[in-house]
Amino acid sequence: MAILQNAEEPTQPEPVEPKPLFLRHSTRKSAILPEPDCKKTMRALRTGTFPYISYNVLSGRRHTQFDDVESFLYVLLLFFFSYAGALSVSELREADEAGFVRAIGSGRPSHTRNWPRKYADWADGEAEQIGNHKHIAVTTTDGAMTLIQSAEFVDCLDNNWPEELHDPICDLIHASFTIFHRSTLHTAAKRSRTEVSHADFVSMLDEWLNLYCHLEDKFSNCPFKQPEGYVWFSLFKR
């Protein structure tokens, strides 16, 4: 974990009217959307950690502890593009028997997906361009809503995730980007970086888990038992 070194001190936040993080209703457009890039020619390059680098670092500024937290924001977003739910029960049992080690050349798991070009380019595109894309998504007021209403995200949900999970997933992504957006409004160098702490992010995830705990088994096909009962492999259960 990187240590914050000589970074600008954050200013004290101004009093603002608190707004709820979670929408608790559908955030998706009903209008006909343009064809997503993932339906066209696509490169699914996923190398290293480049797609998860914060816009602050991509812009050439020094790395801080806040950049590590922002990186997880992109891990969270791209998770839903990378997987179509959990492995089936039979596949989970096979994976367990193999020690969850996959041999090179054995093919890709059935639940993995390619990224749309828009996000595949994060793996090998220009740092400045990627940074600008992330900066807009995080710092603009409607950045989160624009993202989850995009053709790429709607197509991802329609093809990869059960309909009953669409709103919870949209709610999670919207809330995640919202806390990062709010943090940019009160930093010493406004919008030049995010300042979300680990505790802030975990608190938001806990709130989401509590809100949608009744859907926990919908995110999991875990067939394994332990003396204390089922062990659910939900998305972010700690």
C-alpha positions in Angstrom: 0.0 0.0 0.0 1.4 3.4 -1.0 2.0 6.0 1.7 0.8 9.5 1.2 3.9 11.6 0.9 3.8 15.4 0.9 0.5 15.5 -0.8 -1.6 18.6 -0.6 -3.6 18.6 2.6 -7.4 18.2 2.1 -9.4 21.3 2.9 -12.2 21.0 5.4 -15.5 20.2 3.7 -18.2 22.8 3.5 -21.5 22.0 5.1 -23.8 20.5 2.5 -27.2 18.9 2.5 -26.7 15.1 2.7 -28.1 13.2 -0.2 -28.8 9.5 -0.2 -26.2 7.3 -2.0 -28.6 4.7 -3.2 -31.4 5.3 -5.7 -33.5 2.2 -4.8 -35.2 2.3 -8.2 -34.3 1.6 -11.8 -31.7 4.0 -13.4 -31.9 2.6 -16.9 -33.2 4.3 -20.0 -36.3 2.9 -21.7 -35.4 4.6 -25.0 -33.8 2.7 -27.8 -30.0 2.9 -27.4 -27.3 2.9 -30.1 -25.5 -0.3 -30.8 -22.7 -0.8 -28.2 -19.1 -1.0 -29.3 -18.9 -4.6 -28.0 -21.2 -5.6 -30.9 -18.6 -4.3 -33.3 -14.9 -5.2 -33.8 -13.4 -5.7 -30.4 -10.1 -6.1 -28.7 -10.3 -7.7 -25.3 -6.8 -6.9 -24.0 -6.4 -7.2 -20.2 -2.8 -6.9 -19.3 -1.4 -5.9 -16.0 -3.1 -3.3 -13.8 -3.2 -0.4 -16.3 -7.0 -0.4 -16.6 -7.3 0.2 -12.9 -4.9 3.2 -12.5 -6.4 6.4 -11.1 -6.9 9.4 -13.3 -4.5 11.3 -11.0 -1.6 9.0 -11.7 -2.5 8.7 -15.4 -2.2 12.5 -15.5 1.4 12.3 -14.2 0.8 13.4 -10.7 2.4 11.7 -7.7 0.8 8.6 -6.3 -1.1 8.7 -3.0 -3.0 6.3 -0.8 -6.2 7.7 -2.3 -5.2 6.4 -5.8 -5.2 2.9 -4.5 -8.8 3.3 -3.3 -9.8 4.8 -6.6 -8.3 1.8 -8.4 -10.8 -0.4 -6.7 -13.6 1.7 -8.1 -12.5 0.6 -11.6 -12.0 -3.0 -10.4 -15.6 -2.9 -9.2 -16.9 -1.4 -12.5 -15.0 -3.8 -14.8 -16.0 -6.8 -12.7 -19.5 -6.7 -14.1 -18.1 -6.6 -17.7 -15.7 -9.4 -16.9 -18.2 -12.0 -15.6 -21.7 -13.2 -16.2 -22.6 -14.2 -12.7 -21.0 -17.0 -10.7 -19.8 -20.3 -12.0 -22.4 -23.1 -12.1 -22.6 -25.5 -9.2 -20.9 -28.2 -11.3 -18.1 -25.9 -12.5 -17.5 -24.7 -8.9 -17.1 -28.3 -7.8 -14.7 -29.0 -10.6 -12.7 -25.8 -9.7 -12.7 -26.9 -6.0 -11.3 -30.3 -7.0 -8.6 -28.6 -9.1 -7.7 -26.4 -6.1 -9.0 -23.4 -8.0 -6.0 -23.5 -10.3 -6.6 -23.3 -14.0 -4.1 -24.9 -16.4 -2.7 -22.7 -19.2 -4.3 -23.6 -22.5 -7.4 -25.1 -20.9 -9.7 -22.4 -22.3 -11.6 -19.6 -20.7 -14.2 -20.2 -18.0 -17.8 -20.1 -19.3 -18.8 -17.2 -17.2 -16.0 -14.8 -18.3 -16.7 -12.1 -20.9 -14.7 -9.7 -23.2 -14.8 -6.0 -22.4 -16.4 -3.6 -24.8 -13.9 -1.6 -26.9 -14.5 1.5 -24.7 -13.0 -0.3 -21.7 -10.7 -2.7 -23.6 -8.8 0.3 -24.7 -8.0 1.1 -21.0 -5.6 -1.8 -21.2 -3.5 -0.5 -24.1 -4.7 3.0 -24.9 -3.0 6.4 -24.3 -2.6 7.3 -20.6 -3.9 10.8 -21.1 -7.0 9.7 -23.0 -7.8 7.0 -20.4 -7.2 9.5 -17.6 -9.6 12.0 -19.3 -12.3 9.4 -19.7 -12.1 8.4 -16.0 -11.8 12.1 -14.9 -15.1 12.9 -16.7 -16.9 9.9 -15.2 -15.8 10.7 -11.7 -15.8 14.5 -11.5 -18.9 15.5 -13.5 -22.2 15.7 -11.6 -24.1 13.2 -13.9 -21.0 11.1 -14.7 -22.3 8.0 -12.8 -25.7 8.2 -14.4 -24.3 8.7 -17.8 -22.1 5.6 -17.3 -24.9 3.2 -16.1 -27.2 4.5 -18.9 -24.6 3.9 -21.6 -25.2 1.4 -24.3 -22.2 -0.6 -23.1 -23.5 -0.9 -19.6 -27.1 -1.7 -20.5 -25.9 -4.3 -23.0 -23.7 -5.8 -20.3 -26.6 -6.2 -17.9 -29.0 -7.5 -20.5 -26.6 -10.2 -21.7 -24.7 -11.1 -18.5 -26.9 -10.6 -15.5 -30.4 -11.7 -14.4 -32.9 -8.9 -14.7 -33.7 -8.9 -11.0 -30.1 -7.9 -10.3 -30.0 -5.0 -12.7 -31.2 -2.3 -10.3 -28.9 -3.5 -7.4 -25.9 -3.4 -9.7 -26.8 0.0 -11.1 -27.3 1.2 -7.5 -23.9 -0.1 -6.5 -22.1 1.5 -9.4 -24.0 4.8 -9.0 -23.2 5.0 -5.3 -19.6 4.1 -5.8 -19.0 6.8 -8.3 -21.0 9.3 -6.3 -18.8 9.1 -3.2 -15.7 9.7 -5.4 -17.4 12.6 -7.1 -18.3 14.2 -3.8 -14.7 13.8 -2.6 -13.4 15.8 -5.5 -15.5 18.8 -4.5 -13.6 19.4 -1.2 -10.0 18.6 -2.0 -7.3 21.3 -1.8 -6.8 21.0 -5.6 -10.4 20.5 -6.6 -11.0 17.7 -9.1 -7.3 17.0 -9.6 -7.7 13.8 -7.5 -10.2 11.8 -5.4 -9.9 11.6 -1.6 -12.1 8.6 -0.6 -10.7 6.6 2.3 -10.8 2.9 2.7 -13.3 3.3 5.5 -15.6 5.4 3.4 -15.6 2.9 0.6 -16.2 -0.1 2.9 -19.0 1.8 4.7 -20.7 2.3 1.3 -20.3 -1.4 0.4 -21.7 -2.4 3.8 -24.7 -0.2 3.2 -25.3 -1.8 -0.2 -25.0 -5.3 1.3 -27.5 -4.5 4.0 -29.9 -3.0 1.5 -29.8 -5.9 -0.9 -29.1 -8.8 1.6 -32.3 -10.5 0.4 -30.6 -11.1 -3.0 -27.4 -12.5 -1.7 -28.1 -16.0 -3.0 -28.9 -14.6 -6.4 -25.3 -13.5 -6.8 -23.9 -16.9 -5.8 -24.1 -20.6 -6.8 -21.8 -21.8 -4.0 -22.5 -25.5 -3.2 -20.1 -25.9 -0.4 -21.0 -26.4 3.3 -19.1 -25.9 6.5 -20.2 -26.8 10.1 -21.7 -23.3 10.6 -23.8 -23.6 7.4 -23.5 -22.4 3.8 -20.6 -20.2 2.8 -22.0 -17.8 0.3 -19.6 -16.4 -2.2 -21.5 -13.1 -2.7 -19.7 -10.3 -4.5 -18.2 -8.4 -1.6 -19.1 -10.3 1.6 -16.3 -9.9 4.1 
